[in-house]
Amino acid sequence: MQKLLLALLLALSLGAAVGCVLPAYSGDPVRRTQQLIFTSEDLRTILDEWERIWMLDQPSHLKPNRTHGGLI
């Protein structure tokens, strides 16, 4: 009985370390590619969201070309 419990505990710990019971992405290569693209696009928008939250995405009122302002 003790060996059975030890084997069960070992199987559960090994199963938990391997990964999820349900796969995160589809087995179909076309659908899996689409899911991976959507996931990576979501991760790219994190920087845009961070700038929007801290109001860093506001337009700059500075001119793109600096001028001297004096006589040359």
Contact map, one row per residue, 1 for C-alpha under 8 A:
111110000000000000000000000000000000000000000000000000000000000000000000
111111000000000000000000000000000000000000000000000000000000000000000000
111111100000000000000000000000000000000000000000000000000000000000000000
111111110000000000000000000000000000000000000000000000000000000000000000
111111111000000000000000000000000000000000000000000000000000000000000000
011111111100000000000000000000000000000000000000000000000000000000000000
001111111110000000000000000000000000000000000000000000000000000000000000
000111111111000000000000000000000000000000000000000000000000000000000000
000011111111100000000000000000000000000000000000000000000000000000000000
000001111111110000000000000000000000000000000000000000000000000000000000
000000111111111000000000000000000000000000000000000000000000000000000000
000000011111111100000000000000000000000000000000000000000000000000000000
000000001111111110000000000000000000000000000000000000000000000000000000
000000000111111111000000000000000000000000000000000000000000000000000000
000000000011111111100000000000000000000000000000000000000000000000000000
000000000001111111110000000000000000000000000000000000000000000000000000
000000000000111111100000000000000000000000000000000000000000000000000000
000000000000011111110000000000000000000000000000000000000000000000000000
000000000000001111111000000000000000000000000000000000000000000000000000
000000000000000101111111000000000000000000000000000000000000000000000000
000000000000000000111110000000000000000000000000000000000000000000000000
000000000000000000011111000000000000000000000000000000000000000000000000
000000000000000000011111110000000000000000000000000000000000000000000000
000000000000000000010111110000000000000000000000000000000000000000000000
000000000000000000000011111000010011000000000000000000000000000000000000
000000000000000000000011111110110000000000000000000000000000000000000000
000000000000000000000000111110110000000000000000000000000000000000000000
000000000000000000000000011111110000000000000000000000000000000000000000
000000000000000000000000011111111000000000000000000000000000000000000000
000000000000000000000000000111111100000000000000000000000000000000000000
000000000000000000000000011111111110000000000000000000000000000000000000
000000000000000000000000111111111111000000000000000000000000000000000000
000000000000000000000000000011111111100000000000000000000000000000000000
000000000000000000000000000001111111110000000000000000000000000000000000
000000000000000000000000100000111111111000000000000000000000000000000000
000000000000000000000000100000011111111100000000000000000000000000000000
000000000000000000000000000000001111111110000000000000000000000000000000
000000000000000000000000000000000111111111000000000000000000000000000000
000000000000000000000000000000000011111111100000000000000000000000000000
000000000000000000000000000000000001111111110000000000000000000000000000
000000000000000000000000000000000000111111111000000000000000000000000000
000000000000000000000000000000000000011111111100000000000000000000000000
000000000000000000000000000000000000001111111100000000000000000000000000
000000000000000000000000000000000000000111111111000000000000000000000000
000000000000000000000000000000000000000011111111100000000000000000000000
000000000000000000000000000000000000000001111111110000000000000000000000
000000000000000000000000000000000000000000011111111000000000000000000000
000000000000000000000000000000000000000000011111111100001000000000000000
000000000000000000000000000000000000000000001111111110000000000000000000
000000000000000000000000000000000000000000000111111111000000000000000000
000000000000000000000000000000000000000000000011111111111000000000000000
000000000000000000000000000000000000000000000001111111111000000000000000
000000000000000000000000000000000000000000000000111111110000000000000000
000000000000000000000000000000000000000000000000011111110000000000000000
000000000000000000000000000000000000000000000000001111111100000000000000
000000000000000000000000000000000000000000000000001111111100000000000000
000000000000000000000000000000000000000000000001001100111110000000000000
000000000000000000000000000000000000000000000000000000111111000000000000
000000000000000000000000000000000000000000000000000000001111100000000000
000000000000000000000000000000000000000000000000000000000111110000000000
000000000000000000000000000000000000000000000000000000000011111000000000
000000000000000000000000000000000000000000000000000000000001111100000000
000000000000000000000000000000000000000000000000000000000000111111000000
000000000000000000000000000000000000000000000000000000000000011111000000
000000000000000000000000000000000000000000000000000000000000001111100000
000000000000000000000000000000000000000000000000000000000000001111110000
000000000000000000000000000000000000000000000000000000000000000011111000
000000000000000000000000000000000000000000000000000000000000000001111110
000000000000000000000000000000000000000000000000000000000000000000111110
000000000000000000000000000000000000000000000000000000000000000000011111
000000000000000000000000000000000000000000000000000000000000000000011111
000000000000000000000000000000000000000000000000000000000000000000000111
